[in-house]
Amino acid sequence: MPGPLKGLKVLDFTTLLPGPYATMCLADMGAEVLRVTSGSRPDLVEFLPPKLAGKDISAISAYLRRGKRSLALNLKDPRWIKIVHQLLAEHDIVIEQFRPGIMNKLALDYESMKKVNPRVIYCSITGYGQDGPLRDRAGHDINYMALSGVMGYSGSKASGPTLMGIQIADIASGSNNAIIGILAAVVNRAQTGKGQYIDISMTDGVMAFNAMAGAAFLAGDPAPGREKTWLNGGSLYDFYETKDGRYVSIGSLDPQFFSALCQSIGRPDLSAGGVMPKDLNKTKEDIRAIMRSKTSDEWVEIFKGVDACVEPVLTME
């Protein structure tokens, strides 16, 4: 069945993860995506292992390219610029991920494309945006997270900031904000007939994720520290190791859920203290010892059917 975005046609000049993930989602929802690739500069994702069985393509690359067509062009050749301009007659959404200024040099920037198609919606994804002192600086997910303030109160006191298994700035900020911006521009164009330029800074996007701690800080609270707030290890809301070296998550913030937790682990006396008791360190060590007394599967069985906001940390398997 056709998706809800049937009729939208996208020219995709992106590589690596943020842009390709965004256009993958658009394609999943029915948009027609044409990847414009360079014959001389392959996407680094193509070389990441593993490769699909019996095929010369990486699994990650195949995942990100699903539902898309591809066209290889030498964008430094003026003849191919004309081809891109011809494609704009139909593909009126453009997404690119080069450093600021690169598309201007190729005459493929927003102002140039707007002259060809005034309705064009043009989205640029960069680490630090199109202007400002960091615009030309190289960066990756870890750097955007570092500069956003999020890593200043994430992790533990003992080890400092903690790496994540997923790319939060790339996907949650870069990809998702690009999708939101593009679809908002599509709605606006339907109302006004005009296209728009969308400037996605992955660092700016992650800064906005400081929703709770940032709001408290702006209201006068001190800057949050590691293991100092309800949700970053400063309460009983945390991960706990089990007997078999695995972990369970305890998110029992609400009184009724915390009470159910305490009953299930045989410590109803802890209920009155709540998730942030006065003797936090001792209570936390008590719960750590209790959780280490059984395996992850045993805890799953104990909490089956119990509303306590307790779940196992699963592996990919």
N, C-alpha and C positions, 0 to 999 in steps of 0.2 A: 504494500500500500504506500502511496506517496506520503511523504512527511509534511508537517505543517509549514515548512519553509520552501516547498516546491515553488519554483519560479524565481528564486534568488540565485544569482550566478556570481561566483566569487573567483577573482584572480588572486592566487596565493603565491607570494614571493618569499615565504618564510622557510626557515630550516630549524634544526635542533628540536626543542620541545614546545615552548609556549605557543608560537603561531600554529604549527602543525596540529597540536592538540585542539586548539580553538577551531580550526577549519574541519578537523575530524568530527567534532561535535555538530558543527553546522551541516556537514554532509550527512551525519546520522539523522538529522532532523529534516532532510530532504533537499537541502541546497545543492546546487551543482557547482563543484569546486574544481578548478583547473590549476594545477601546480605548475608554475613557471620555474624551471630549474636551469642551472648552469651546466653546460656540458664539460666545463673545465674545473669547476669547484664542487665536488660532491658533498652532500650533506654528511657530516660526521656521524650521524645516527646510523648511517648505512653500514658502518664498520663495527658497531657494537655487537658483541656476541650475546646469545647464540643465533645461529642461522636456522631458518626453517628446514626441516628434514628434506633433503634432496633438492633444495633450491638455493640459489645464490642471493638470498635476501635475508637481512636480519629480522628477527621476530619483532623487535621494537619498531623498525621501519615499516614493516607490513601492517602492524597495528595502527600506526599513525596515518598511514596512507590509504586506509580503507575507504572505499566509496568515492575516490578522487581519480581524475584523469591527470596526465602529466604532459608537459610540452617543454623540451629542452631548447633553450635559446642562448646565444651569445649576446648578452645585454650591452656589451661594449661596441657592438656593431650597429651603426645607425639604422641599417635596414630592419633589424629586429625590433627597434624602438617603434617603427611604423606598424609592425605586426601587433605589438601590444596596444597601440592606439586603436587599431582596427577591432581588437577584441573588446575594447571598452564600449563599443556600440551595444554589446549584449551583456558583458560581465561588468556590472556597474557597482560592484563592491570590490575593493582592493585591500589586501592586508600584507604588510611587509614588516621585516624585523632587522633591517640593516641599522648601522650606527647613523645618527643624525647627519644629514648632508649627502649621504651616498646616493639616494634616489634623486636628489637635485642634480648631481653631476650626470646622471643618466637621462635626465629630462623625463623622469618617471615619478616626480614628486606630485603632491596634491595639486598645486597651482597649475602645473603643466597638464595634468590629467583632467582637471576641472574645465580647462579650455576645450578639451575634446568632448567631454560629457559633463555638463553642469550638474547632473544628478548623481555623480559618483560619490559613494561613501568610502572614505579612505582611512584606514586604521594603521597606525604605526605602533609597534611594541618595542620598547627599549628598557634598559635597566633604570635610567635616571631621567627620562623625558627628553623633549626636543630642545629645551633651553636650560640655562642654569650652569653653575660651575662644574657639575659632574657629567654634563651631556656627552662628552667624548671619552669618558672613562670606561675601561673594560670591566666586566663583572659577571658573576654567576649567582645562582640561587643563594648560596651561603653568604655572599656579600650583601645582597639586597636585604636578607633577613637580619644581618648584623647591623646595617645602617638604619633599620626601621624602628629600633627600640625594643622589638619583641624579644630578641636574644638577651637583652639586659636584665630580664627577670625570668628567663626560661632556663631550665636545667637545675643543677643542684649547687649548694654552697661549696661542696667539696670539689666538684669537677668542673664547675662553670657551665657555659652554654653547651647544649647537647645537639648533635646532628640528628636530623630526622631521616626516616627511610624514604620519604617522598619529597618532591620539590614544591614546597608551599608557595614561594614567590613566583616561580615559573608558571604553575598551573592555577592556583587559587587566585593569584593577583593578575598575572599576565594573561593566561588563556581565558579565564572566566570574565575578567573585566573587558577584554576585547569582545567577547560574545555579547555581553550586556550592552556595551557601547554601540556595537554594530546594529543590534536589534532595536535599540532605542532610536538610532538614526534612521532605521527603516520605517519605524512608526512616524517619526517626524517628517520624513520625506513623503509619506503617504498623505500627510496633512498639508504640507507646504509646497511639495514638488522640488524641494531643494536638498542637495546632498550635504555632507558634513565631513570635517576632518576630526579624527579621534586620536588623541595623544595618550598612549598608555605607558605610564612609568611603573615598572614593577615594584620599585622601592616605595613610591607614593602609595600604591595599592596596599602593600603590607602594613604601612604606617596606619592605615585606616582599620586594620584588624586589631589595633590596640583599643578596641571598643570599650571594654569595661574598665581596665586599668587606666586607659587614657582619659576617660571621662572623669574618673575619680581624681586623677592628677590635676586636670584642668580646674577641678572644683576646689583644689586646695590641699589634697592629700599629698604626702611625700611620694617621690618616685618609688614604684614597687621594687622590691628586691627578691632575689631567688629564695624560694621556700618561705615567703612572707605573706602570701595571700591565700584565700580559701582554695583557689584552683591551681596553684603552682607548687604545692607541697607544703604549704603552711598550715594545713589541716590534716584530717585523716583521709581526705579525698586524695587517693594515691594508688600506686601499683605495689603489690605485695608478692614476695617470692613464696613459692610453694615447695613442698617436700621434694618434688622431682625436678627442681631447678627451673620450673616454669613460673608464670606470674598470673595473678588475677587483678582486675581493676575494681576498686571500691569507690563508688560515686554516691554514697548514701548521704546526700546533703540534707534532704528533708527529714524532719523529726520522725515521721512514720516509717521511712525507709531505714533510717539509722537504728530505730528501735528493732526493726525486723532483722537487721544485721546482727545486733548485739544478742538477740534471742538465739539466732542460728549458730553463732560461734560459742554459745554457752557463757556469755558475759552480759546478762541483762543489767548488771550493776553499772555498766558504762553508759546506758541510755541517757541518763540525766545530764551528762556532760556535753552531749551533742557532738557534732563533727569537729568542732574546734574547742576542746576542753581546756581548762586552765592548766592541767598537767599534760600538755600535748605530747611532749617527748616521751614520757613514761607510758602513756596510753598507746602511743604509736608503736613503741617497742613491744608492748604486750600483744597488740594485734599482729605485729610481724611474727612473733613467736608462735602464736596460735595458727596463723596461715601456713607457717613452715611445718606444722605438725601433720598435714595431710597433703596428698597430691592434688594437682589441678583437677583431675577427673573426679576425685572424691568431693572437692568443693562444688563442682558443677552439680553433682548429684544432691548435695545438701541444699543448695540454693534453687533447685528445680521447683518451680511453682511458687517461689518466695519473691515478693516484690521488695528487693533490698538494693537494687542498682548495683549488683555484683556480677561481673562477667569475666570469663577467662580471656587472657591475651592469646589469641590464636596465631599460629604460624601460617605461612602461605599454604602449606599442605592441608 
